[in-house]
Structures are given as C-alpha cells and as structure tokens.
Amino acid sequence: IADLILKIGSIKTRSIAFVTSPEHIERVYRTFVRQFGLRGIRIPIIPVNTYVVMPPGRVVVDGEDGEPSRTGWDYYAGEGKRLYEYEKCADIAAYEEMRGYFDWLYDQPIMREISCI
C-alpha cells in the first residue's frame, strides 16, 4: 500500500483507513506507520474495528456445531507476545516511532473532524 501511495502521489492521498479484526488492530497500525515512515510518507491512518461491519461474537467460528465460541478480543493476549517479536525484528513501529507519529497526527485537520463525530 505504501508503494502504491508513492506511485499515485501522497499529495492525492489525504488519509487511509484500514479494517481489521480487534486482535490485529495494533499490529496492522504499527506496520502501516513503520512502512510509511520508511518511505517518508506522512498521512493520517485511521483504524476501523471489524465490529463496525460485523457484530461481536461473529468473528471466529471454531465450535463443532459451527457456532462462534470466541471473538477477536479473546486472541489479543497472544498477539501481544507476537508484537514483541515483530518489534525486535523492526517489522513494526517501535514505541518512539509511534509516539512521533501520534504527536504529528493529533495536529492534523482530520483529527478535528473525527473528534466532532
């Protein structure tokens, strides 16, 4: 996605939203910030939880009867362990990089628009 934005021009891309399951929000967000940062792209990135488009309890179907037994939030603890490994490999943005991104993001006009919703 970052390479596509470079190709079409970051000036034309004013913001980006991504939709993912709850347990993946942090990893996806930190991956976007890392990959965009490596390419010198600074645009607002807005995460959207799949619960906006899919009701809670309908994320994981793993019961024998085909019924949901867990939701995405049930997997979040395990994701934390993986985040640590991804950060060590520099695959995702570290704390300092996220802090710098959020400092920049909060000054962007889109944040004032979102806060009014």
KAQUI-V286564 format. One record per pair of residues at least 24 apart in sequence whose C-alpha atoms are under 7 Angstrom apart, sorted by sequence separation. I is the first residue (numbers start at 0). J is the second residue. D is the distance in Angstrom with one decimal. If there is no record, write none. Layout:
i->[I & I]
j->[J & J]
d->[D & D]
This chain:
i->[21 & 14 & 15 & 16 & 17 & 18 & 19 & 20 & 21 & 13 & 14 & 15 & 16 & 17 & 18 & 19 & 20 & 14 & 15 & 16 & 17 & 18 & 19 & 9 & 16 & 18 & 1 & 1 & 22 & 21 & 22 & 20 & 21 & 22 & 22 & 22 & 26 & 33 & 33 & 30 & 32 & 30 & 43 & 29 & 30 & 29]
j->[48 & 42 & 43 & 44 & 45 & 46 & 47 & 48 & 49 & 42 & 43 & 44 & 45 & 46 & 47 & 48 & 49 & 44 & 45 & 46 & 47 & 48 & 49 & 40 & 47 & 49 & 34 & 35 & 71 & 71 & 72 & 71 & 72 & 74 & 75 & 78 & 82 & 91 & 92 & 90 & 92 & 91 & 104 & 91 & 92 & 92]
d->[5.8 & 5.3 & 6.3 & 5.7 & 6.5 & 6.3 & 6.7 & 5.9 & 6.9 & 6.2 & 4.7 & 5.0 & 4.5 & 5.2 & 4.7 & 5.7 & 5.1 & 6.0 & 6.2 & 5.7 & 5.9 & 5.9 & 5.5 & 6.9 & 6.8 & 6.0 & 6.6 & 5.6 & 5.4 & 5.4 & 5.7 & 6.1 & 5.8 & 5.9 & 4.7 & 6.6 & 6.7 & 5.4 & 4.6 & 6.6 & 6.2 & 4.5 & 6.2 & 5.0 & 6.3 & 4.9]
